Each structure stands twice: as structure tokens, then as C-alpha cells.
Amino acid sequence: MASRATDRNRTKFLLDEKDIPSKWYNIQADLKTPAPPVLHPSTKQPIGPQDLAPLFPMELIKQEVSRERWIAIPEEIREVYRLWRPSPLYRARRLEKMLGTPARIYYKYEGVSPAGSHKPNTAVAQAYYNKKEKVSRLSTETGAGQWGSALSLACQLFGLQCKVYMVKVSYQQKPYRRIMMETWGAQVVASPSPDTQSGKKILEQDPNSPGSLGIAISEAVEDAATRDDTKYSLGSVLNHVLMHQTVIGLEAKKQLEKADDAADIVIGCAGGGSNFAGLSFPFAADKLAGKNKKMRIVAVEPAACPSLTKGKYVYDFGDTVGLTPLVKMHTLGHTFIPAPLHAGGLRYHGMAPLVCKLYDEGVIEAMAVPQLATFQAAMQFARTEGIIPAPESAHAVRVAIDEALRCKRDGKRQTILFNLSGHGHFDLGAYEAYLAGKLQDYEYPAAKVAEALTQVPKVTA
Amino acid sequence: MASRATDRNRTKFLLDEKDIPSKWYNIQADLKTPAPPVLHPSTKQPIGPQDLAPLFPMELIKQEVSRERWIAIPEEIREVYRLWRPSPLYRARRLEKMLGTPARIYYKYEGVSPAGSHKPNTAVAQAYYNKKEKVSRLSTETGAGQWGSALSLACQLFGLQCKVYMVKVSYQQKPYRRIMMETWGAQVVASPSPDTQSGKKILEQDPNSPGSLGIAISEAVEDAATRDDTKYSLGSVLNHVLMHQTVIGLEAKKQLEKADDAADIVIGCAGGGSNFAGLSFPFAADKLAGKNKKMRIVAVEPAACPSLTKGKYVYDFGDTVGLTPLVKMHTLGHTFIPAPLHAGGLRYHGMAPLVCKLYDEGVIEAMAVPQLATFQAAMQFARTEGIIPAPESAHAVRVAIDEALRCKRDGKRQTILFNLSGHGHFDLGAYEAYLAGKLQDYEYPAAKVAEALTQVPKVTA
């Protein structure tokens, strides 16, 4: 009992390297009904593995549709994970004290990876499986640069070449993220680029195009589809990407046990859904098994881009241009262009199909929060816990603080766990705008969303 | 034996929170002869505690001259240390493999602190003792911003106001470091500023002055000397600062024991000397006690600013203007202005007196390395271990790699330990210059140093 009391008093709950999970958790095994199939964009019939083979290695295609509960993590991947995993679980004692809440607040900190976010958890796995299947080069897109830097690092560690199409406006505004990718050996070009037909076409129409994630995806996919040595890599949304991220939640569960505690509320920000799923799916497993029924799992999205809370649960394209297969998800319409939020990683019109399915079934809930409120929360966090959160992660901080204040009002000693998915070292321009009173909120663009939803393709289920 | 074998195979050697040192190590207790006294700049007689009282709280003045071997770390300071300490010790397995060396390379990683370097180890202690003695505001100077951000964080955590005089050229070129300080609540001004007499005077002569560390020190000292609520805080050089940093080496010794290993070579970069001393003094203690006589301890400085390897061991001013007390140290002359190296933290004309004393007695050695070679080493490190080193820390990486390659040539299985004192997230501009082939080396400016050394005040010992 004495040792337990000591444990509870800690600030950090660390695990040993041997506690790095040896298996990823695949939530598809525990769904009551399978996730809706992915459809071919022209035939609107379910697609097969061969349709995806030009873009992804076979092992990842298998993982995408697997219904095995546990997928073994190869030792070569765990060896790279050791560079930063297990990541720490923190008890936010200073934040609790400042809020005067009886709640216990924990955060899992994924910013300890060399790239500064959770993204390398899947980048490393994807690079490994491609390498194993003799792929020598990966292409991808990146917006603000979190994903591009994670994949650059992973490719460097496995000796793969990496080509990153970086949205031109970010390429110009965030040179440090680009340099980080180049330091890890990647080739980075501003998108639209003259390197692809898609890029050339857009540049002909508009030489000054600022680019978009949709355009960059088109370029990266074309690059992979037209070169034998190259496959494509995606940083969120897909089932296998979410599964690779479950190391976060699997570790967090063990760490909460060390703290002799259990989560009442699990919180993650959600753009494509991967960091949210990574933390929460191992907890959702308990709910799906009929345990911990009262536990709440909350996805937090921007009020200006609220796919779960305001979108429609229909088949839609994953990209803006409309080249990808159709997936059933909560969507604001694939032609919807979100406001220029600083949380670039949350500016996505859709949401991972597996997250949508759990939301549809009531296993998880969702909240939307405005930008200013997220920075206000991030400042409170930085000034008590020290770490400066990424603008995306600040969405989770906001709801964690709100729930802690609710506990204070209601006199409840609940346990709140959230994912601090990354640090804000490359986002300090956003903090400057906040401190200068220049940061703005964006209204929910109801008319634009309604218009975009009319563009969603008709699919008879 | 089995568990030992497992330990040796790890990548990270972590300690528990209860292993955060409870005492700092004060090397003054173990010197055969005391360090030369600090002298009053006009009388050239040893100064007493009252001379320093306007600038520092009494507890820090006591620590500065203490000959007690161990100074207890107050629980309030250890509580803040828990936010990132104990810091990890890494075995650089991927770097070793890439080099093909039989040497074992370990690095202590101090970049895990919220400010990204070792600097908060003393910032937190200094903020605490000032708070305890009812000081409500601290002033300091910062060049590139590592120290300023560490003190801003520490002041925020203890509820002190913080005013940072940031060298104007850095203020303009490194806005992210400034925003980081402001996020933690500090007031940051470009130096020279109109806020002090020293600043005004310089601005009158040259309204476009780019500033210098010397000018910023003058402003910060004047600020503290002219306000009752304010004291001054320094991030390196002084005995108490070096002592606060010994938590690094004390932890590293325990971690090497966990690895069932012992250091043959201990390496740190040295500007003012605090991260080098922090890692190495607990190891130097063994040598001073007649143990581990063959162990080498190496301070690494820039070839363009080589105070230990090329400077004179004489009394000199700590600042450029010549306002501070006189300390006996290896110096290039207080009027020497180093080349604009990217390793801004190593651009100092002198060296911590305690480091100089150990160098003079042959307990430690020193090496000087050129800028390009340090970035070449940093690239090799980033591409194997993932972490992108600060340009200062890259000096230690360079010598660690050189020693590992020597071991390879000689077929020796030595154990190399170095301090990775910080990450390079705010220094990627330097990496960009390196990648673009635009980074240059600077010759050792022998004539300028000879000239500056003529300005050193005459003191008859």
C-alpha cells in the first residue's frame, strides 16, 4: 500500500522500454458490425486489395481490412520506437492547482518524438513495410509540416528516399518545418509543383496558386502511381494509420494503472482522427466489451471545421479534387475549404471512417470549440505545466480544462485523460497573434457547408 | 546476471522521479587549493557578500563561495524539476552502427526541458531563492534566447515578473524565442533599449546599434541595481550556476551504473561553462579523489572563440563593457568580439573560473573545433538518432564522433559520454545554411585576440 501511495504522488508515470506495446490494437475486431466498405469512385462497388496495390504495400492493405484484434509490431519498428517511446504520462498537478479543481488531470505527451508529435508512430511503421516490400521511395503531401517531417525522419531511418509535396503557402510561411524535413534527407517541393502533371496543369491556370492539401494529395498520388519505385503514404484517416497510433492508448492504460487510477473521461483533438483514435481506441475497447460503460470518450474539433458535430454521415471522397475511393464518413463535403485556422492539422472536411462509426454508434461523443478559446487554454497550460502545446493539441487542452471546471462546480473527483499530441515550437507565430490580440474566431460557415454537401456523390447503400 | 544483460541492451536509461538528486555537488569542496578570489574592479581587493547583495539574493551569494561538498536542493525546486527530470540517458546505438565503431556512445539529453536546454536547471533554482527572499522581479540578458526563455519559464512557475534584455539582432532574427518568453509571461525588449540609462546612451550615439551581449548585461545589471523589487540573474559562468547544473552529471552517473558501464571519456561543449560543468563535475570529483585517473574529461569550444585552448589565465572582466568584478579565468580579452557563429551560446570571451581552475590543474582537457565540422557531425547525429542538436551541443557531438572513430582505428572498446545540452528547433536557419553550402568557417583571429588581451586590467596576484 505504501508503494501505491508513492506512485499516486508522482508527476510523471514512465514505463520501461520493454513495456513498449508488442501488438497494435485493431478495433475492427470488436465492432458489432463491420465498417462500411470502401467504394470504387466510378463503379461505386467495394474495392479489392489489387485496386490499392499501386499506392500501398500489401501488408498495409491487409492491415487496412484486417479483423484480427491484435497485430504484432515487428521488432525493427519497436527498435525505432525506443528512440522516444514509451512516451510519458503526466499528472497535470500545477494545472489542477491553478484551476482549483478536485479532478485529476493526466496527459499523454507525444511531443517527445524527434518530429515533435504522434505522427512518427505510423510513419515508422509505413516506412518499414514499404522497405520490406522493396519499395525504395515514398511520396506524400504535408500541410503545416507535422506529417511530412515524421515521414522524412522515418524514411531516413530505414534508408528510403522521401518526396514531400508541401502546400505552397506553408512552404513559404513555415520554412523551419521544411528545413527539418531536409535535415532528415527528404526532397521537399512547394505544391503545386512543376514535377507532376497535376501540378503543371494548376500552375498553367494560376502561376501564383497558394496550393491546398487537396492539390498536394493529387501530386503525391500521381507521383506514386507513375513510378515503379515509389508508393504513397498517408498520415491519418485510414484504418491502418489509426491502428499504428494505438501504442499511445495502450501505454496510457498501463500508466494509469501505475497511478492506481482509471479514466472517467478520455479526450483527443480530431482532424483526420489519428491521434484521437490512438489514445482512445484501447479505452473504447472496454466500452465495446461492455465494461466501463460510464466512461466518456470525447473527440474535439474546431468550431469552424466540425465534421462530426455538423457533418453528414455519407459516402464522400477523401480528397478535395475527388480522385480517391469513396469512404463513408462524417463530412462537410469534399469541396469545403476550411478557414485558415492555426490548427492546420484539424482543417479536414472529413473524419476517419472508424471514428465516425464509433460516433454513429454512440461509443464516443464529439465537441466543437472556437479558436480563441483553445489558445486561452493553451496559455494556461504553458504557464503551469511548462510545455507549449501545438494548436491542434490545444483543442484537447480546452475541453480537459472545461471538464475539470465542471468537476469543480459539481464537486466531483473525476479522472480526465487527454492526448497532448505535440508541442508548438513551430507554431509560435500563432501564439504571437494571440498575445497581440490579433487572433480571430471563425463562424461556422453553414451556407458554405450546405453548398459543399450538395457536391457529395450519390451512393445507394 | 540476466537482468544486467537486459539493461545493457537498452536504448534509453531512465530514472525514477525519486532519483532526481536531492543535493547539488559543489566541486569547490574538493579543490586542492581554493579558487582565486573575485576582486573589486576598482580596489582590486577580494569582494565580500555585501558587494553582491544589490544584485543577488543572499542564499545564492552564500552558494557562490560555499566550500560545502553537498548543498540540499529544496523540495520546491525538485517539484519543478519533476516536469522534465530525470532527463534520459541514451545509448547512441544507431550512430555507433553507422560509424562502425567498437566504442559505446552515450548522451545525456537535456533538450527535454520545456525551454529545450539545460538552462532551466539553474533558472528554477535562482527564481526560487529570489522568491524566498521576497524579490518580486528578475532582470537578465539573453543572446540567442536559450537563457532568457529558461528564466521566463522559471519566473512564471514561481510567480515572479521577468524582464529580458534581448540583443537586438537576435530579437529581430529569432522572433520565436521572443514569443516563447512572452508566452511564459516575460517582458522582452530589444537591447539597447530606451528603458535604461546605458541603453539610452548607446541609442543616442547609434540609433541603429545591433546590440551585443555586453550591452544587454549592462542594461540588465542597471535595471536590477536601480530597483528595490528587482535582482539580476545570470545563466552561466558563476560558481552557483555551475553547481545547479550538476544534477545532469549526478543523474548520468546513476544511469551509467544502470547500464553496467563506466565512462572513459566525458564530453561537453563550453561557452560560459555551465552545461560542461553540469555533466562533468560529478565525474571530475572522482579524479580529484584519486579514482578513475585515466578518465578523460573534454571541454569543446569553437575554433573561432577558443578561450581555454588559446586564451590567457588572468584576471579579467566578465562583461564587454567592464562593469563586473574581476575573475581569474582563461580569457580572450573582455573587448574581444567573437565571429557570428550560429552557436551563440559559445560566443563568450571568457570561461567559468571553476572550469578554468580544473583546466589549469590538468584535471580536464580542452579542444577547439571549427563550425562546419560541428554541423557535419550534427547531421550525422540527426540522421541516425533522430534528434536535431542545438549548434552549441553539436560541438560535443563532433568530438564524441571523433573519439569513436579513433576507437575504431585503434580497435578500442571505450565508453564515451557527452551532453546533448539542447535541441535545435529554433536554430534550423543554421541547418538551412549548412545544407545550402552557405555555412562558413571562421579563422582563429590571432591578431584581434592579441589586441584584446592588451586591454586586460593589470592585477598583481
Interface residues (C-beta under 8 A of the other chain):
Chain A: T6 R10 T11 K12 L14 D16 E17 K18 E79 R82 L83 W84 R94 V112 S113 P114 A115 G116 L153 Q156 L157 P175 Y176 I179 M180 E182 T183 W184 G185 M379 A382 R383 T384 E385 G386 I387 I388 H425 F426 L428 G429 Y431 E432 L435
Chain B: T6 R10 T11 K12 L14 D16 E17 K18 E79 R82 L83 W84 R94 V112 S113 P114 A115 G116 L153 Q156 L157 P175 Y176 I179 M180 E182 T183 W184 G185 M379 A382 R383 T384 E385 G386 I387 I388 H425 F426 L428 G429 Y431 E432 L435
